[in-house]
Amino acid sequence: MGRLGCLPLAVVLFLMIALPIFFIGMLNTALVKLHLNAPGAMLVIVGIMVGSVVNIPIARIPRGDDVPVQQPPPFWPPGMWPAPREMPKETVVAVNLGGCIIPSSLAIYELLYLIADGSALPALAAAVAATTLVCYLLARPVAGLGILMPGLVPALVAALMALMLAPASAPPVAFIAGVAGPLVGADLLHLREMTRTASAIVSVGGAGTFDGILLSGIVAAYLA
């Protein structure tokens, strides 16, 4: 019984150690497929990990929500308690360094390779369009969390489109589609809905969408 009782804790500890190692290994393999050498891949990995906690504000959108003010107690002297009023609020729109800026920069880097070749550009356009549409239909804005979406679906769509339409350039095509699809379809096209919620900050590529943009691109490139 003692050994059986320790099994769940052992499994949890194993997963806590194994999953980050597996993720870093998958990330490294995918980045090597994307024209990066080992030092460059490790630099990107470190940048993604450290940058995942960095949100860079790019806009502030004011909102005029009604803020309830506590009513004065009975027999409180008039004029000694603030009257209920509408107070200005704002939603801060930010971009996450590790979940948006670095993957997008890498996607642009890969796009330059495809432009130099030229033959894979029609396939890239189709893959990006398909992944963007799927992300737009699946994404759901949730107040306080951001954009929620099944994390692996965009990656599978991007990888499948790349393998079917551009097998010779599948990794970069899959990565670009895997990044652009969630960024445009899930985040940007739902941004207005998010700013209407009670969220104080909307982070593109941050909490709630980190897996959508980053993992989608990485898994897509890995599978391709």
LINJO-V591569 format. One record per backbone hydrogen bond with DSSP energy under -1.0 kcal/mol. NH is the residue of the N-H (numbers start at 1). CO is the residue of the C=O. E is the energy in kcal/mol with one decimal. If there is no record, write none. Layout:
# LINJO-V591569
nh=NH co=CO e=E
nh=NH co=CO e=E
This chain:
# LINJO-V591569
nh=5 co=1 e=-2.6
nh=6 co=2 e=-1.3
nh=10 co=6 e=-2.4
nh=11 co=7 e=-2.6
nh=12 co=8 e=-2.5
nh=13 co=9 e=-2.5
nh=14 co=10 e=-2.4
nh=15 co=11 e=-2.6
nh=16 co=12 e=-2.4
nh=17 co=13 e=-1.5
nh=18 co=14 e=-3.5
nh=19 co=15 e=-2.4
nh=21 co=17 e=-1.1
nh=22 co=18 e=-2.9
nh=23 co=19 e=-2.9
nh=24 co=20 e=-2.5
nh=25 co=21 e=-2.3
nh=26 co=22 e=-2.7
nh=27 co=23 e=-2.8
nh=28 co=24 e=-2.6
nh=29 co=25 e=-2.4
nh=30 co=26 e=-2.5
nh=31 co=27 e=-2.3
nh=32 co=28 e=-2.1
nh=33 co=29 e=-1.4
nh=36 co=31 e=-1.2
nh=41 co=37 e=-2.8
nh=42 co=38 e=-2.3
nh=43 co=39 e=-2.2
nh=44 co=40 e=-2.1
nh=45 co=41 e=-2.4
nh=46 co=42 e=-2.4
nh=47 co=43 e=-2.3
nh=48 co=44 e=-2.5
nh=49 co=45 e=-2.4
nh=50 co=46 e=-2.8
nh=51 co=47 e=-2.5
nh=52 co=48 e=-1.0
nh=53 co=50 e=-1.2
nh=54 co=51 e=-1.7
nh=56 co=95 e=-3.1
nh=58 co=93 e=-3.2
nh=59 co=93 e=-1.7
nh=61 co=91 e=-2.9
nh=63 co=89 e=-4.3
nh=76 co=73 e=-1.6
nh=80 co=77 e=-1.5
nh=89 co=63 e=-3.0
nh=91 co=61 e=-2.9
nh=92 co=200 e=-2.6
nh=93 co=59 e=-2.7
nh=94 co=202 e=-2.9
nh=95 co=56 e=-2.0
nh=96 co=204 e=-2.8
nh=97 co=54 e=-2.7
nh=98 co=51 e=-2.0
nh=100 co=96 e=-1.6
nh=101 co=96 e=-2.1
nh=102 co=97 e=-2.4
nh=104 co=100 e=-2.5
nh=105 co=101 e=-2.5
nh=106 co=102 e=-2.3
nh=107 co=103 e=-2.2
nh=108 co=104 e=-2.1
nh=109 co=105 e=-2.1
nh=110 co=106 e=-2.3
nh=111 co=107 e=-2.1
nh=112 co=108 e=-1.7
nh=114 co=110 e=-1.8
nh=115 co=111 e=-2.6
nh=116 co=112 e=-1.9
nh=117 co=113 e=-1.4
nh=118 co=114 e=-3.8
nh=124 co=120 e=-2.5
nh=125 co=121 e=-2.5
nh=126 co=122 e=-2.0
nh=127 co=123 e=-2.5
nh=128 co=124 e=-2.8
nh=129 co=125 e=-2.3
nh=130 co=126 e=-2.5
nh=131 co=127 e=-2.4
nh=132 co=128 e=-2.5
nh=133 co=129 e=-2.2
nh=134 co=130 e=-2.2
nh=135 co=131 e=-2.4
nh=136 co=132 e=-2.4
nh=137 co=133 e=-2.0
nh=138 co=134 e=-1.9
nh=139 co=135 e=-2.3
nh=140 co=148 e=-2.2
nh=142 co=146 e=-3.0
nh=145 co=142 e=-1.9
nh=146 co=142 e=-2.7
nh=148 co=140 e=-2.4
nh=156 co=152 e=-2.4
nh=157 co=153 e=-2.4
nh=158 co=154 e=-2.7
nh=159 co=155 e=-2.7
nh=160 co=156 e=-2.5
nh=161 co=157 e=-2.5
nh=162 co=158 e=-2.2
nh=163 co=159 e=-2.5
nh=164 co=160 e=-2.0
nh=165 co=161 e=-2.7
nh=166 co=162 e=-2.4
nh=169 co=166 e=-1.1
nh=173 co=169 e=-2.0
nh=174 co=170 e=-3.0
nh=175 co=171 e=-2.6
nh=176 co=172 e=-2.6
nh=177 co=173 e=-2.3
nh=178 co=174 e=-2.6
nh=179 co=175 e=-1.8
nh=180 co=176 e=-3.1
nh=181 co=177 e=-2.3
nh=183 co=179 e=-1.8
nh=184 co=180 e=-2.8
nh=185 co=181 e=-2.5
nh=187 co=182 e=-2.0
nh=188 co=183 e=-2.5
nh=189 co=184 e=-2.4
nh=194 co=190 e=-1.9
nh=195 co=191 e=-2.1
nh=197 co=194 e=-1.3
nh=202 co=92 e=-3.1
nh=204 co=94 e=-3.1
nh=206 co=203 e=-1.4
nh=209 co=206 e=-1.9
nh=210 co=206 e=-1.8
nh=213 co=209 e=-2.2
nh=214 co=210 e=-1.6
nh=216 co=211 e=-1.0
nh=217 co=213 e=-1.7
nh=218 co=214 e=-2.5
nh=219 co=215 e=-3.0
nh=220 co=216 e=-2.1
nh=221 co=217 e=-2.3
nh=222 co=218 e=-2.4
nh=223 co=219 e=-2.8
nh=224 co=220 e=-1.9
